[in-house]
């Protein structure tokens, strides 16, 4: 499961980019009970979402025309420069080369072979999120991709991921975990675009889908709609997984909410 006991290859940070920082922080604040704290003048419009005194996510402003609003998931690495080189060698891309973030750590934005952005974080003073795996925080992450086998091979090469096929009613789910952690370390999964009804209906491109833990998915769906969000998939119960829904914030960033644990089947 996803925890803050971060190891290389595990999700350790997440941020949403939107054209309106005030609007996006208001939306998620009311939806998840998050408070927002600016990183200050030197942060360039960057800031942090907090819950119960701990950082659960971050937000950044993306000017119109400079990229679509979206959530970006970051993964821990002990060497961001080496990971960027591994991504190039494996057929991915480097959107933002590794750079130092003051004394906090080193980060980069990369793309996989399907062009899907993801981040890496080499921790120094800032290890990662303060909260993960519980209500109001990141609890799962899925890569929706046109080629699961290719994605699995790419991330095994660049981040050391291991995969496990998990049988459930209707098919097999490919879960992923950091090297050497086994199924207990599973933090997400790989989903074929062609097999996902919502992706097929909406014509979605490959993307990362972060899940946030909630107590009542149905209530969150209703609140998201009232706040100007959109329902991509209504609250649905999946045996052995829990109850989940897929949403879109007012600016177009897609995310999911979940009551349960996909790792417990």
Buried (B, 14 or more C-beta within 10 A) or exposed (E): BBBBEBBBBBBBBBBBBBBBBEBBBBBBBEBBEBEBEEBEEEBEEBBBBBBBEBBBBBBBBBEEEEEBBBBBBBBBBEBBBEBBBBBEEBBBBBBEEBEEBEEEBBBBBBBBBBEBBBBBBBBEEBBBBBBBBBBBBBBBBBBBBBBBEBBBBBBBBBBBBBBBEBEEEEEEBBBBBBBEBEEEBBBBBBBBBEEBEEBEEBEBBBBBBBBBBBEBBBEBBEBBEEBEBEBBBEBEEBEEBBBBBBBBBBBEBBBBBBBBBBBEB
